[in-house]
Amino acid sequence: MKLKSFLFSAFLALFAIGCAPHSSKFAPIESELVRNNPKGALEKLTSKEPDGADLLVHQLNEAMLLRMNGEFTQSSVVFESAKQTIDTYDAVSVSEQTASLLINDEMSAYSGFDFERVLIHFYSALNYLELGDIAGARVEALQADIRMGALDTGEYADDPAMRYLSGVIFEALREQSDAVIAYRRAYEAYKQGGVFSVAIPDVLKGDLLRISSRAGLKEENIRLQNEFKMSNFATLKKGEGEIVAIVSVGLAPLVKSESILVPAHARMIRVALPKLEFRQRFGVAPTLSINGGLFVCERFYDISALFGYVMKNKLPEITAKTVARVVAKELMAEAVGASGDNKGASLAAKLLVQLFNAATEIADTRSWQTLPDELYIARVILPSGTYDVDVSYGDMKTIEYKQIAVREGGSSFLSPHFVPHYALTR
């Protein structure tokens, strides 16, 4: 009777709090973002304390929403907390994650996809660059290098966007040799075309030509000119600086829970697996308007494509784990039904276990939902001075930057995030 009472109480408790997939809880925040109201999105996110297992997801979304609201310092503080959470979760033993083996994967602490962990450093670096703290951004680049050095996830062994941003940071600090290495590694990462679905950006090609020329790497420069079929590249002249705009567009795919039949133990069983829901795209690039000149940004990162690649490669492992759990649950139900002298009570207990299993069997739908769909970049060389910069995307409200200082030989950074109304579905 104790087992039956426990199962009944557990079932009622889970039913009371609801076993809806985590991704469904993002809808109110998403609604505010597509209304161009990141402040409202942040208020809705922080109005509730996160469950212990969802702490990292909460921190990542909070940090991103803070930066969307221009609170770059506080955003980086929360990103630091997220790094500490990851370190804590990585130290947790497998035995402490048994709830995911018995109930569902969303009961275990979410520790993030590898690419999400790398992008923590990417966006924290952008925070420091917005604040004019290039040294702080350099620390993030170095930490990201350590993170990427430990990657072991098939073809996603490096991240071109993080490598590229690291090159920009090192170059801004006049650390030429480190910039050369970072740009080279970005170039090599882009050549894994199927992973990122982005052609090698022209801006990177120009950077490689410029920096190899400046570093006196004549053979490499000639080889790259022939490979890129480019001989001209932008370079700062005396009295000039640049504005670097890294523009986030849209929202990353949502992870949904999909119920399917799979063969196991000579029969078909129903399991819940994650499935990505991609969003619509407008198909245009953001633009910068500076002193009457119009500059079109270039796409340099497709987060949705990367997420799709990663999920596709993780699905066999997820499926195997899920099938094993569902089979174990069914065996538990059979064992409960066969136990005891009272057949009616045993059958009732079996039904209760089956209801419990059905109610709790959902896929893990957690992810960093406020990541963008795509990233774009523009590097605009200008005479030193102050400029008003308007960043536009499609029919969305233009984001205006006033009195951006361009210093001789220096770089000023902008990193807006547009979430258009069509980002709700694809």
C-alpha positions as CSV (number, residue, x, y, z in Angstrom):
1,M,0.0,0.0,0.0
2,K,2.9,2.3,0.7
3,L,4.1,2.0,-2.9
4,K,0.6,2.7,-4.3
5,S,0.2,5.7,-2.0
6,F,3.5,7.1,-3.1
7,L,2.8,6.6,-6.8
8,F,-0.6,8.2,-6.4
9,S,0.8,11.2,-4.5
10,A,3.7,11.6,-7.0
11,F,1.2,11.4,-9.9
12,L,-1.0,14.1,-8.4
13,A,2.0,16.3,-7.6
14,L,3.3,16.2,-11.2
15,F,-0.1,16.6,-12.6
16,A,-0.7,19.7,-10.4
17,I,2.5,21.4,-11.6
18,G,2.0,20.3,-15.1
19,C,4.3,18.4,-17.4
20,A,4.1,20.8,-20.3
21,P,7.4,21.0,-22.2
22,H,9.7,23.8,-21.1
23,S,9.6,25.5,-24.5
24,S,5.9,26.2,-24.1
25,K,6.7,28.5,-21.1
26,F,8.7,30.8,-23.5
27,A,5.5,32.0,-25.3
28,P,4.8,35.1,-23.1
29,I,8.5,36.2,-23.4
30,E,8.5,35.6,-27.2
31,S,5.3,37.6,-27.5
32,E,6.9,40.6,-25.9
33,L,10.0,40.3,-28.1
34,V,8.1,40.3,-31.4
35,R,6.2,43.4,-30.1
36,N,9.7,45.1,-29.8
37,N,9.3,45.2,-26.0
38,P,12.5,43.5,-24.5
39,K,11.8,45.3,-21.2
40,G,8.4,43.6,-20.9
41,A,10.1,40.3,-21.9
42,L,12.7,40.7,-19.1
43,E,9.9,41.5,-16.6
44,K,8.0,38.4,-17.5
45,L,11.1,36.2,-17.3
46,T,12.2,37.5,-13.9
47,S,8.7,37.5,-12.4
48,K,9.2,33.8,-11.5
49,E,12.1,32.0,-9.8
50,P,13.5,29.3,-12.0
51,D,13.3,25.6,-11.0
52,G,16.6,24.3,-10.0
53,A,17.0,22.1,-13.1
54,D,16.3,25.1,-15.3
55,L,18.6,27.6,-13.7
56,L,21.1,27.8,-16.6
57,V,18.3,28.3,-19.2
58,H,16.9,31.1,-17.0
59,Q,20.3,32.8,-16.6
60,L,21.1,32.6,-20.4
61,N,17.8,34.2,-21.3
62,E,18.1,36.8,-18.6
63,A,21.6,37.8,-19.7
64,M,20.4,38.1,-23.3
65,L,17.3,40.1,-22.4
66,L,19.4,42.4,-20.3
67,R,21.7,43.2,-23.2
68,M,18.7,43.7,-25.5
69,N,17.7,46.4,-23.0
70,G,21.2,48.0,-23.1
71,E,22.2,46.8,-19.6
72,F,25.5,45.4,-20.8
73,T,27.3,45.4,-17.4
74,Q,24.5,43.5,-15.7
75,S,24.2,41.1,-18.6
76,S,27.8,40.1,-18.2
77,V,27.4,39.6,-14.5
78,V,24.6,37.1,-15.2
79,F,26.7,35.4,-17.9
80,E,29.4,35.0,-15.3
81,S,26.8,33.3,-13.0
82,A,25.9,31.1,-16.0
83,K,29.5,30.0,-16.3
84,Q,29.6,29.1,-12.6
85,T,26.4,27.1,-13.0
86,I,27.9,25.1,-15.9
87,D,31.0,24.4,-13.8
88,T,28.8,23.2,-11.0
89,Y,26.7,20.9,-13.2
90,D,29.8,19.5,-14.9
91,A,31.0,18.4,-11.5
92,V,27.7,16.6,-10.7
93,S,28.0,12.8,-10.9
94,V,25.8,10.7,-13.1
95,S,24.1,9.2,-10.0
96,E,22.8,12.7,-9.1
97,Q,20.9,12.9,-12.4
98,T,18.9,9.7,-11.8
99,A,15.6,11.5,-12.1
100,S,16.1,11.9,-15.9
101,L,16.5,8.1,-16.1
102,L,13.3,7.4,-14.2
103,I,11.0,10.2,-15.2
104,N,12.2,12.4,-18.2
105,D,15.2,14.4,-19.3
106,E,13.7,17.7,-18.2
107,M,14.0,16.5,-14.6
108,S,17.8,16.7,-14.9
109,A,19.8,19.9,-14.6
110,Y,20.2,21.6,-18.0
111,S,23.9,22.2,-18.7
112,G,23.6,23.6,-22.3
113,F,24.7,22.5,-25.8
114,D,28.3,23.0,-26.6
115,F,27.6,25.8,-29.1
116,E,25.5,27.6,-26.4
117,R,28.4,27.4,-24.0
118,V,30.7,29.0,-26.6
119,L,28.2,31.7,-27.4
120,I,28.1,32.8,-23.7
121,H,31.6,34.1,-24.3
122,F,30.6,35.6,-27.7
123,Y,27.8,37.7,-26.2
124,S,29.6,38.6,-23.1
125,A,32.5,39.8,-25.3
126,L,30.0,41.9,-27.2
127,N,28.8,43.4,-23.9
128,Y,32.4,44.5,-23.1
129,L,32.9,45.9,-26.6
130,E,29.7,47.9,-26.3
131,L,31.1,49.3,-23.1
132,G,34.4,50.2,-24.7
133,D,36.2,47.6,-22.5
134,I,38.3,45.7,-25.1
135,A,40.5,44.2,-22.4
136,G,37.4,42.6,-20.9
137,A,36.4,41.3,-24.3
138,R,39.9,39.8,-24.7
139,V,39.3,37.8,-21.5
140,E,36.2,36.3,-23.0
141,A,38.1,35.5,-26.2
142,L,40.7,33.6,-24.2
143,Q,38.1,31.7,-22.2
144,A,36.3,30.8,-25.4
145,D,39.6,29.4,-26.8
146,I,39.9,27.1,-23.8
147,R,36.2,26.1,-24.2
148,M,36.6,25.4,-27.9
149,G,39.8,23.5,-27.3
150,A,37.8,21.0,-25.2
151,L,35.1,20.5,-27.8
152,D,34.6,16.9,-28.9
153,T,31.3,16.8,-30.7
154,G,32.0,15.5,-34.2
155,E,32.3,18.2,-36.8
156,Y,31.5,21.0,-34.4
157,A,35.0,21.2,-33.2
158,D,35.4,24.9,-33.6
159,D,33.2,28.0,-33.9
160,P,33.7,30.4,-36.7
161,A,31.8,33.3,-35.2
162,M,33.7,33.2,-32.0
163,R,37.0,32.8,-33.8
164,Y,36.2,35.7,-36.0
165,L,35.2,38.0,-33.1
166,S,38.4,37.0,-31.3
167,G,40.4,38.1,-34.4
168,V,38.6,41.4,-34.4
169,I,39.3,41.9,-30.6
170,F,43.0,41.0,-31.0
171,E,43.4,43.2,-34.0
172,A,41.8,46.1,-32.1
173,L,44.4,45.6,-29.3
174,R,47.2,45.5,-31.9
175,E,47.9,41.9,-31.1
176,Q,48.6,41.0,-34.6
177,S,49.9,37.5,-34.3
178,D,46.9,36.4,-32.3
179,A,44.6,38.1,-34.7
180,V,46.2,36.2,-37.6
181,I,45.7,32.9,-35.8
182,A,42.1,33.7,-34.9
183,Y,41.2,34.7,-38.5
184,R,42.8,31.6,-39.9
185,R,40.9,29.4,-37.5
186,A,37.7,31.1,-38.3
187,Y,38.4,30.5,-42.0
188,E,39.1,26.8,-41.3
189,A,35.9,26.5,-39.3
190,Y,33.8,28.1,-42.1
191,K,35.1,25.4,-44.4
192,Q,33.0,22.9,-42.5
193,G,30.2,24.2,-44.7
194,G,27.6,21.5,-43.9
195,V,27.8,22.4,-40.2
196,F,27.2,26.1,-40.4
197,S,25.5,26.6,-43.8
198,V,27.3,29.9,-44.4
199,A,29.8,30.6,-47.1
200,I,33.1,32.1,-46.1
201,P,32.2,35.8,-45.5
202,D,33.8,38.3,-47.8
203,V,34.6,40.5,-44.8
204,L,36.8,37.6,-43.4
205,K,38.5,37.2,-46.7
206,G,39.4,40.9,-46.7
207,D,40.6,40.7,-43.1
208,L,42.8,37.7,-43.9
209,L,44.3,39.5,-46.9
210,R,44.9,42.7,-44.9
211,I,46.4,41.1,-41.9
212,S,48.7,38.8,-43.8
213,S,49.9,41.7,-45.9
214,R,50.5,43.8,-42.7
215,A,52.3,40.9,-41.1
216,G,54.6,40.5,-44.1
217,L,53.3,37.0,-44.9
218,K,53.8,37.4,-48.6
219,E,53.4,33.8,-49.7
220,E,50.2,33.4,-47.7
221,N,48.8,36.7,-49.0
222,I,49.4,35.7,-52.6
223,R,47.9,32.2,-52.0
224,L,44.8,33.8,-50.4
225,Q,44.4,36.3,-53.3
226,N,44.4,33.5,-55.8
227,E,42.1,31.4,-53.6
228,F,39.6,34.2,-53.0
229,K,40.0,35.8,-56.4
230,M,40.5,39.1,-54.5
231,S,43.3,41.5,-54.7
232,N,41.7,44.6,-53.1
233,F,41.0,44.8,-49.3
234,A,40.1,47.6,-47.0
235,T,42.7,49.0,-44.6
236,L,42.8,51.9,-42.2
237,K,44.7,54.9,-43.4
238,K,46.0,57.8,-41.3
239,G,43.2,59.7,-39.6
240,E,40.7,56.8,-40.0
241,G,38.9,54.4,-37.7
242,E,36.0,52.0,-38.0
243,I,32.5,51.1,-36.8
244,V,31.9,47.4,-36.4
245,A,28.3,46.4,-36.3
246,I,27.4,42.8,-35.3
247,V,23.6,42.4,-35.7
248,S,21.6,39.6,-34.3
249,V,18.3,38.8,-36.2
250,G,15.4,36.7,-35.2
251,L,15.2,33.9,-32.6
252,A,16.7,30.5,-32.6
253,P,14.5,27.5,-33.2
254,L,12.2,26.2,-30.5
255,V,12.5,22.7,-29.3
256,K,9.2,20.9,-29.2
257,S,8.2,17.5,-27.9
258,E,7.1,15.0,-30.6
259,S,5.5,11.6,-29.9
260,I,6.5,8.9,-32.3
261,L,6.5,5.1,-32.5
262,V,9.8,3.2,-32.6
263,P,10.5,-0.5,-32.6
264,A,11.8,-2.0,-29.3
265,H,11.7,-5.6,-27.9
266,A,9.9,-7.0,-31.0
267,R,7.1,-4.4,-30.7
268,M,6.3,-0.7,-31.2
269,I,6.5,1.6,-28.3
270,R,5.6,5.3,-28.1
271,V,8.4,7.7,-27.1
272,A,8.7,11.5,-26.9
273,L,11.6,13.0,-28.8
274,P,12.8,16.6,-29.3
275,K,12.0,18.3,-32.7
276,L,13.1,21.7,-33.8
277,E,10.5,24.2,-34.9
278,F,12.3,26.7,-37.2
279,R,11.1,30.2,-37.7
280,Q,10.4,32.3,-40.8
281,R,13.0,34.4,-42.4
282,F,12.6,37.7,-44.2
283,G,15.6,37.1,-46.5
284,V,17.1,40.5,-46.3
285,A,20.2,41.8,-44.6
286,P,20.3,44.6,-42.0
287,T,21.7,48.0,-43.2
288,L,23.6,50.8,-41.6
289,S,23.0,54.4,-42.5
290,I,25.9,56.7,-41.7
291,N,26.2,60.3,-42.9
292,G,23.9,59.6,-45.8
293,G,25.8,56.4,-46.8
294,L,24.1,53.1,-46.8
295,F,26.1,50.0,-45.8
296,V,24.7,46.5,-46.2
297,C,25.6,43.9,-43.5
298,E,26.9,40.5,-44.5
299,R,25.6,37.2,-43.0
300,F,28.3,35.4,-41.1
301,Y,26.6,32.9,-38.8
302,D,23.5,30.7,-39.0
303,I,22.6,29.6,-35.5
304,S,19.5,27.7,-36.7
305,A,21.4,25.7,-39.2
306,L,24.0,24.8,-36.5
307,F,21.3,23.9,-34.0
308,G,19.7,21.6,-36.6
309,Y,23.0,19.9,-37.3
310,V,23.7,19.4,-33.6
311,M,20.2,18.1,-32.9
312,K,20.4,15.7,-35.9
313,N,23.6,14.2,-34.6
314,K,22.4,13.9,-31.0
315,L,19.1,12.3,-31.9
316,P,20.3,8.7,-32.0
317,E,21.7,9.0,-28.5
318,I,18.6,10.7,-27.2
319,T,16.4,8.1,-28.9
320,A,18.3,5.2,-27.4
321,K,18.2,6.7,-23.9
322,T,14.5,7.5,-24.2
323,V,13.6,4.0,-25.4
324,A,15.5,2.4,-22.5
325,R,13.6,4.6,-20.1
326,V,10.2,3.9,-21.6
327,V,10.8,0.2,-21.6
328,A,12.0,0.4,-17.9
329,K,8.8,2.3,-17.1
330,E,6.6,-0.4,-18.8
331,L,8.5,-3.2,-17.0
332,M,7.9,-1.3,-13.7
333,A,4.2,-1.1,-14.5
334,E,4.1,-4.9,-15.3
335,A,5.9,-5.7,-12.0
336,V,3.4,-3.6,-10.0
337,G,0.5,-5.3,-11.7
338,A,1.9,-8.7,-10.9
339,S,2.6,-8.0,-7.2
340,G,0.3,-8.5,-4.3
341,D,-2.6,-10.9,-3.5
342,N,-5.4,-8.5,-4.4
343,K,-5.7,-8.7,-8.2
344,G,-8.0,-5.7,-8.4
345,A,-5.7,-3.5,-6.3
346,S,-2.7,-4.7,-8.3
347,L,-4.4,-3.9,-11.6
348,A,-5.4,-0.4,-10.3
349,A,-1.8,0.2,-9.2
350,K,-0.6,-0.9,-12.6
351,L,-3.0,1.6,-14.3
352,L,-1.8,4.3,-12.0
353,V,1.9,3.6,-12.9
354,Q,0.9,3.7,-16.6
355,L,-0.9,7.0,-16.1
356,F,2.2,8.3,-14.3
357,N,4.5,7.2,-17.1
358,A,2.3,8.7,-19.8
359,A,1.9,12.0,-17.9
360,T,5.7,12.4,-17.3
361,E,7.1,11.2,-20.7
362,I,8.0,14.3,-22.5
363,A,11.1,15.3,-24.5
364,D,13.7,17.7,-23.1
365,T,12.7,20.9,-24.9
366,R,15.1,23.3,-23.1
367,S,17.5,25.5,-25.0
368,W,18.7,29.1,-25.0
369,Q,15.6,30.5,-26.6
370,T,16.7,34.1,-26.9
371,L,19.6,33.3,-29.1
372,P,19.1,34.8,-32.6
373,D,18.4,32.9,-35.8
374,E,21.3,34.6,-37.7
375,L,24.2,37.0,-37.3
376,Y,25.2,39.7,-39.7
377,I,28.3,42.0,-39.7
378,A,29.5,45.3,-41.2
379,R,32.9,46.9,-40.8
380,V,32.8,50.5,-42.0
381,I,35.9,52.6,-42.3
382,L,35.4,56.3,-41.6
383,P,37.5,59.4,-40.9
384,S,37.8,60.0,-37.2
385,G,35.0,62.0,-35.7
386,T,31.5,61.4,-34.3
387,Y,28.6,59.9,-36.2
388,D,24.9,59.1,-35.8
389,V,24.3,55.5,-36.9
390,D,20.9,54.1,-37.9
391,V,20.6,50.3,-38.0
392,S,17.6,49.0,-39.9
393,Y,16.1,45.6,-40.6
394,G,13.1,45.1,-42.9
395,D,10.1,47.0,-41.7
396,M,11.1,47.0,-38.1
397,K,11.7,50.2,-36.1
398,T,15.2,51.6,-36.8
399,I,17.7,51.4,-33.9
400,E,19.4,54.7,-33.6
401,Y,22.9,55.3,-32.1
402,K,23.9,58.9,-31.4
403,Q,27.3,60.4,-31.4
404,I,29.4,57.2,-31.9
405,A,33.0,58.2,-31.6
406,V,35.4,57.0,-34.3
407,R,39.0,57.3,-33.2
408,E,42.1,57.1,-35.5
409,G,43.2,53.5,-35.7
410,G,40.3,52.5,-33.3
411,S,37.1,50.4,-33.5
412,S,33.7,51.3,-32.1
413,F,31.2,48.4,-31.7
414,L,27.5,48.1,-32.0
415,S,25.5,44.9,-31.4
416,P,21.7,45.4,-31.8
417,H,19.2,42.5,-31.9
418,F,16.1,42.6,-34.1
419,V,13.2,40.2,-33.4
420,P,10.6,40.6,-36.2
421,H,7.0,39.7,-35.9
422,Y,7.3,36.7,-38.3
423,A,9.8,35.1,-35.9
424,L,6.9,33.3,-34.2
425,T,6.7,30.5,-36.8
426,R,8.3,29.3,-40.0
